[in-house]
Amino acid sequence: MACGHPASKDDCEVIFARSAEVEILAKNVTDPNEIARAVADARVSKGQAAIQDCVGKRITDDALRCVREAKAGIDLDRCLQ
């Protein structure tokens, strides 16, 4: 499905969580508990708005797979272009 589909709330949750996680990893934080706490904090502070902004935008299965595998912010940017 090359042209994609409208992003669901679940799709947007994946994108948001991975984006927050990659941002934290870039700060050399590797403790899984710290990462989980920082992602949860990001979700509280800006998650709802980011997810609402995302829902309905076109996304492909390949882009979602890319997001899940991204190791850096630049990778995420490429995934979502």
C-alpha positions in Angstrom: 0.0 0.0 0.0 2.4 2.7 -1.3 0.1 5.7 -0.9 -0.6 4.9 2.8 -3.6 5.3 5.0 -4.8 7.9 7.5 -2.7 7.6 10.7 -4.7 6.1 13.6 -4.3 7.2 17.2 -2.3 4.0 17.8 0.0 4.9 14.8 0.5 8.3 16.3 1.2 6.9 19.8 4.0 4.8 18.3 5.5 7.8 16.4 5.3 10.0 19.5 6.7 7.4 21.9 9.6 6.5 19.6 10.4 10.1 18.9 10.6 10.9 22.6 12.7 7.8 23.2 15.1 8.7 20.4 15.4 12.2 21.8 16.3 10.8 25.3 18.8 8.3 23.9 20.5 11.1 22.1 21.3 12.5 25.6 23.1 9.3 26.4 20.4 8.1 28.8 20.4 4.3 28.6 18.6 3.2 31.8 15.3 1.7 30.7 13.5 3.1 33.8 14.8 6.7 33.1 13.8 6.3 29.5 10.3 5.2 30.4 9.9 8.0 32.9 11.1 10.6 30.4 8.7 9.3 27.7 5.8 9.4 30.2 6.7 12.9 31.2 6.8 14.0 27.5 3.4 12.4 27.0 2.0 14.4 29.8 3.5 17.7 28.7 3.0 17.5 25.0 1.8 14.1 24.0 -1.9 14.8 23.6 -1.5 17.8 21.3 1.2 16.0 19.2 -1.0 12.9 18.8 -4.1 14.9 17.9 -2.1 16.8 15.3 -0.9 13.5 13.8 -4.2 11.6 13.6 -5.5 11.5 10.1 -2.3 12.4 8.3 -1.1 10.0 5.6 1.3 7.3 6.8 2.5 4.1 5.2 3.3 0.8 6.8 6.9 1.2 5.7 7.1 4.6 7.4 5.8 3.1 10.7 8.3 0.2 10.4 11.1 2.8 9.8 10.0 4.8 12.9 10.1 1.7 15.1 13.7 1.0 13.9 15.0 4.6 14.0 18.1 5.1 16.1 18.4 8.9 15.8 16.3 12.0 15.1 17.5 12.3 11.6 16.3 8.7 11.0 12.9 9.7 12.2 12.8 12.7 9.9 13.6 10.5 7.0 10.9 8.0 7.9 8.2 10.7 8.0 9.1 12.5 4.8 
